[in-house]
């Protein structure tokens, strides 16, 4: 069984207002983000499926042209190769999971130990 101490992972600010700590399992990439109100992630796509789970705060996410607000208790699932974008409505925290493992530039992840 593997364990990860999230607080010991380095913080990477991949985009302004999006600070994340990353780690990988054998099949998935996990990102624990803190985000600032007004921060955005431009429209993009990638071959990995991606799941957004808001822990605190509020996001507006557009997936394949459909826009919804995510608050704690709501999840957004982005299918592979689907255009999506994100805007932070308030400060908050979220978890993003990519399947399969994703190679990110500036991604200082560590394999679960």
C-alpha atoms as an extended CHARMM CRD file, in Angstrom:
* protein
*
       113  EXT
         1         1  UNK       CA              0.0000000000        0.0000000000        0.0000000000  PROA      1               0.0000000000
         2         2  UNK       CA              1.2580000000        3.4870000000       -0.8490000000  PROA      2               0.0000000000
         3         3  UNK       CA              1.0020000000        6.7270000000        1.1090000000  PROA      3               0.0000000000
         4         4  UNK       CA              1.7160000000       10.3550000000        0.1970000000  PROA      4               0.0000000000
         5         5  UNK       CA              2.1590000000       13.2680000000        2.6090000000  PROA      5               0.0000000000
         6         6  UNK       CA              0.6820000000       16.0880000000        0.4690000000  PROA      6               0.0000000000
         7         7  UNK       CA              2.1160000000       18.8960000000        2.6320000000  PROA      7               0.0000000000
         8         8  UNK       CA              5.6880000000       17.7960000000        1.9110000000  PROA      8               0.0000000000
         9         9  UNK       CA              5.3250000000       18.1200000000       -1.8680000000  PROA      9               0.0000000000
        10        10  UNK       CA              6.6870000000       21.2560000000       -3.5730000000  PROA      10              0.0000000000
        11        11  UNK       CA              4.1760000000       23.9230000000       -4.6380000000  PROA      11              0.0000000000
        12        12  UNK       CA              4.1880000000       24.7640000000       -8.3530000000  PROA      12              0.0000000000
        13        13  UNK       CA              2.3420000000       27.7760000000       -9.7980000000  PROA      13              0.0000000000
        14        14  UNK       CA              1.6700000000       26.4940000000      -13.3460000000  PROA      14              0.0000000000
        15        15  UNK       CA             -0.5860000000       29.4570000000      -14.1980000000  PROA      15              0.0000000000
        16        16  UNK       CA             -1.1310000000       32.7290000000      -12.3040000000  PROA      16              0.0000000000
        17        17  UNK       CA             -3.4090000000       32.0420000000       -9.3330000000  PROA      17              0.0000000000
        18        18  UNK       CA             -3.1960000000       28.2110000000       -9.6000000000  PROA      18              0.0000000000
        19        19  UNK       CA             -0.7910000000       26.7280000000       -7.0340000000  PROA      19              0.0000000000
        20        20  UNK       CA             -0.5640000000       22.9380000000       -7.0570000000  PROA      20              0.0000000000
        21        21  UNK       CA              1.1060000000       19.9840000000       -5.4040000000  PROA      21              0.0000000000
        22        22  UNK       CA              1.3820000000       16.9300000000       -7.6670000000  PROA      22              0.0000000000
        23        23  UNK       CA              1.9030000000       13.2040000000       -7.3440000000  PROA      23              0.0000000000
        24        24  UNK       CA              1.3650000000       10.1410000000       -9.5180000000  PROA      24              0.0000000000
        25        25  UNK       CA              0.0630000000        6.6600000000       -8.8690000000  PROA      25              0.0000000000
        26        26  UNK       CA              0.8800000000        3.9340000000      -11.3840000000  PROA      26              0.0000000000
        27        27  UNK       CA             -2.0760000000        5.0510000000      -13.5590000000  PROA      27              0.0000000000
        28        28  UNK       CA             -3.1660000000        8.5640000000      -12.5450000000  PROA      28              0.0000000000
        29        29  UNK       CA             -1.8430000000       12.0690000000      -11.8980000000  PROA      29              0.0000000000
        30        30  UNK       CA             -3.2180000000       13.9620000000       -8.8810000000  PROA      30              0.0000000000
        31        31  UNK       CA             -3.0690000000       17.7250000000       -8.3510000000  PROA      31              0.0000000000
        32        32  UNK       CA             -4.1060000000       19.4610000000       -5.1340000000  PROA      32              0.0000000000
        33        33  UNK       CA             -4.6680000000       23.1050000000       -6.0830000000  PROA      33              0.0000000000
        34        34  UNK       CA             -5.2800000000       26.3250000000       -4.2290000000  PROA      34              0.0000000000
        35        35  UNK       CA             -6.7780000000       28.9550000000       -6.5370000000  PROA      35              0.0000000000
        36        36  UNK       CA             -7.3860000000       32.7120000000       -6.4210000000  PROA      36              0.0000000000
        37        37  UNK       CA            -10.6310000000       34.4450000000       -7.3890000000  PROA      37              0.0000000000
        38        38  UNK       CA            -10.4700000000       35.5180000000      -11.0310000000  PROA      38              0.0000000000
        39        39  UNK       CA             -7.7020000000       33.0710000000      -11.9850000000  PROA      39              0.0000000000
        40        40  UNK       CA             -8.3620000000       31.2610000000      -15.2620000000  PROA      40              0.0000000000
        41        41  UNK       CA             -7.2180000000       28.2210000000      -17.2110000000  PROA      41              0.0000000000
        42        42  UNK       CA             -7.4290000000       28.8570000000      -20.9540000000  PROA      42              0.0000000000
        43        43  UNK       CA             -9.4650000000       26.6220000000      -23.2270000000  PROA      43              0.0000000000
        44        44  UNK       CA             -7.4680000000       23.5100000000      -24.0680000000  PROA      44              0.0000000000
        45        45  UNK       CA             -7.7090000000       19.7500000000      -24.4730000000  PROA      45              0.0000000000
        46        46  UNK       CA             -5.4710000000       16.7510000000      -23.8340000000  PROA      46              0.0000000000
        47        47  UNK       CA             -5.6810000000       12.9900000000      -24.3380000000  PROA      47              0.0000000000
        48        48  UNK       CA             -6.2330000000       12.2540000000      -20.6350000000  PROA      48              0.0000000000
        49        49  UNK       CA             -9.6270000000       12.1260000000      -18.9250000000  PROA      49              0.0000000000
        50        50  UNK       CA             -9.7030000000       14.7330000000      -16.1370000000  PROA      50              0.0000000000
        51        51  UNK       CA            -11.8770000000       15.0650000000      -13.0250000000  PROA      51              0.0000000000
        52        52  UNK       CA            -12.2900000000       18.3190000000      -11.0430000000  PROA      52              0.0000000000
        53        53  UNK       CA            -13.5000000000       18.0920000000       -7.4380000000  PROA      53              0.0000000000
        54        54  UNK       CA            -13.9620000000       21.3650000000       -5.5500000000  PROA      54              0.0000000000
        55        55  UNK       CA            -13.1350000000       21.1170000000       -1.8420000000  PROA      55              0.0000000000
        56        56  UNK       CA            -13.6190000000       24.8030000000       -0.9840000000  PROA      56              0.0000000000
        57        57  UNK       CA            -14.7100000000       27.8360000000       -3.0200000000  PROA      57              0.0000000000
        58        58  UNK       CA            -16.3810000000       28.0410000000       -6.4150000000  PROA      58              0.0000000000
        59        59  UNK       CA            -15.3050000000       27.5000000000      -10.0260000000  PROA      59              0.0000000000
        60        60  UNK       CA            -16.9770000000       27.9990000000      -13.3680000000  PROA      60              0.0000000000
        61        61  UNK       CA            -15.9610000000       25.2190000000      -15.7510000000  PROA      61              0.0000000000
        62        62  UNK       CA            -16.8050000000       24.8680000000      -19.4270000000  PROA      62              0.0000000000
        63        63  UNK       CA            -16.6170000000       21.3370000000      -20.8390000000  PROA      63              0.0000000000
        64        64  UNK       CA            -17.3660000000       20.7940000000      -24.5050000000  PROA      64              0.0000000000
        65        65  UNK       CA            -19.2320000000       24.1150000000      -24.7160000000  PROA      65              0.0000000000
        66        66  UNK       CA            -21.3890000000       23.5540000000      -21.5860000000  PROA      66              0.0000000000
        67        67  UNK       CA            -20.7080000000       25.8350000000      -18.6040000000  PROA      67              0.0000000000
        68        68  UNK       CA            -21.5490000000       24.9320000000      -15.0060000000  PROA      68              0.0000000000
        69        69  UNK       CA            -20.5690000000       26.1840000000      -11.5660000000  PROA      69              0.0000000000
        70        70  UNK       CA            -18.7250000000       23.7790000000       -9.3140000000  PROA      70              0.0000000000
        71        71  UNK       CA            -18.9740000000       24.0990000000       -5.5430000000  PROA      71              0.0000000000
        72        72  UNK       CA            -18.0810000000       21.5740000000       -2.8400000000  PROA      72              0.0000000000
        73        73  UNK       CA            -20.0220000000       18.3900000000       -3.5200000000  PROA      73              0.0000000000
        74        74  UNK       CA            -20.0620000000       18.8360000000       -7.3320000000  PROA      74              0.0000000000
        75        75  UNK       CA            -17.5950000000       17.2380000000       -9.7240000000  PROA      75              0.0000000000
        76        76  UNK       CA            -16.7570000000       18.0990000000      -13.3430000000  PROA      76              0.0000000000
        77        77  UNK       CA            -15.6100000000       15.2310000000      -15.5840000000  PROA      77              0.0000000000
        78        78  UNK       CA            -13.7140000000       16.1600000000      -18.7600000000  PROA      78              0.0000000000
        79        79  UNK       CA            -13.6310000000       13.3570000000      -21.3630000000  PROA      79              0.0000000000
        80        80  UNK       CA            -10.3710000000       12.8030000000      -23.2730000000  PROA      80              0.0000000000
        81        81  UNK       CA             -9.6680000000       15.2390000000      -26.1290000000  PROA      81              0.0000000000
        82        82  UNK       CA            -12.5100000000       17.5950000000      -25.0800000000  PROA      82              0.0000000000
        83        83  UNK       CA            -12.0770000000       21.3830000000      -25.0280000000  PROA      83              0.0000000000
        84        84  UNK       CA            -12.4530000000       22.8100000000      -21.5280000000  PROA      84              0.0000000000
        85        85  UNK       CA            -11.6440000000       25.9730000000      -19.5690000000  PROA      85              0.0000000000
        86        86  UNK       CA            -11.9120000000       27.0870000000      -15.9500000000  PROA      86              0.0000000000
        87        87  UNK       CA            -12.5000000000       30.3670000000      -14.1110000000  PROA      87              0.0000000000
        88        88  UNK       CA            -12.2250000000       30.7640000000      -10.3300000000  PROA      88              0.0000000000
        89        89  UNK       CA            -15.2400000000       32.6260000000       -8.9270000000  PROA      89              0.0000000000
        90        90  UNK       CA            -13.7870000000       32.7510000000       -5.3970000000  PROA      90              0.0000000000
        91        91  UNK       CA            -10.6310000000       31.6480000000       -3.6060000000  PROA      91              0.0000000000
        92        92  UNK       CA            -10.6170000000       27.9440000000       -2.9150000000  PROA      92              0.0000000000
        93        93  UNK       CA             -9.1040000000       24.4820000000       -3.1480000000  PROA      93              0.0000000000
        94        94  UNK       CA             -9.6870000000       21.5510000000       -5.4540000000  PROA      94              0.0000000000
        95        95  UNK       CA             -8.3660000000       18.1600000000       -6.4880000000  PROA      95              0.0000000000
        96        96  UNK       CA             -7.7870000000       17.3270000000      -10.1560000000  PROA      96              0.0000000000
        97        97  UNK       CA             -7.1750000000       13.7470000000      -11.2720000000  PROA      97              0.0000000000
        98        98  UNK       CA             -5.9410000000       12.7840000000      -14.7460000000  PROA      98              0.0000000000
        99        99  UNK       CA             -6.1220000000        9.2980000000      -16.2110000000  PROA      99              0.0000000000
       100       100  UNK       CA             -3.8030000000        7.9410000000      -17.4680000000  PROA      100             0.0000000000
       101       101  UNK       CA             -0.7170000000        9.5220000000      -15.8970000000  PROA      101             0.0000000000
       102       102  UNK       CA             -0.1180000000       12.9370000000      -17.4190000000  PROA      102             0.0000000000
       103       103  UNK       CA              3.2370000000       14.4840000000      -18.2660000000  PROA      103             0.0000000000
       104       104  UNK       CA              3.0720000000       18.1900000000      -17.4050000000  PROA      104             0.0000000000
       105       105  UNK       CA              5.7580000000       20.7800000000      -18.0610000000  PROA      105             0.0000000000
       106       106  UNK       CA              6.8820000000       22.1780000000      -14.7310000000  PROA      106             0.0000000000
       107       107  UNK       CA              5.1280000000       19.2540000000      -13.0230000000  PROA      107             0.0000000000
       108       108  UNK       CA              7.2990000000       18.2770000000      -10.0990000000  PROA      108             0.0000000000
       109       109  UNK       CA              5.3980000000       15.1620000000       -9.1600000000  PROA      109             0.0000000000
       110       110  UNK       CA              6.5470000000       12.2470000000       -7.1970000000  PROA      110             0.0000000000
       111       111  UNK       CA              5.4900000000        8.6410000000       -7.4200000000  PROA      111             0.0000000000
       112       112  UNK       CA              3.4840000000        7.4700000000       -4.4360000000  PROA      112             0.0000000000
       113       113  UNK       CA              5.7300000000        5.5260000000       -2.0320000000  PROA      113             0.0000000000
